[in-house]
């Protein structure tokens, strides 16, 4: 009687507790699934960020190398232009000397 009522009340409380527990487990599952997904996304994004910074450093290094190569190319172009002008001047002097030589030979023959 009193024990039976208490037993019935305890069973009813147990059923309610089990029901609440199941609801909380379902809610927990609903929270945990996106959390795991976001955690995986965060790890992937961290790896992507590391790769980005490595590529950025590589790009900066290559830009410096390119800038140095462009400077060297401009220096070579300048040297080439100076040497080319010198060559042109020497060729002109050579032609003038040949003409003078030919005139001297012609003049000596007469």
HUPERA-V203505 format. One record per pair of residues at least 24 apart in sequence whose ideal C-beta (glycine too) atoms are under 6 Angstrom apart, sorted by the first residue. I is the first residue (numbers start at 0). J is the second residue. Records with the same first field share a line. If there is no record, write none. Layout:
I=J ; J
//
This chain:
none
//
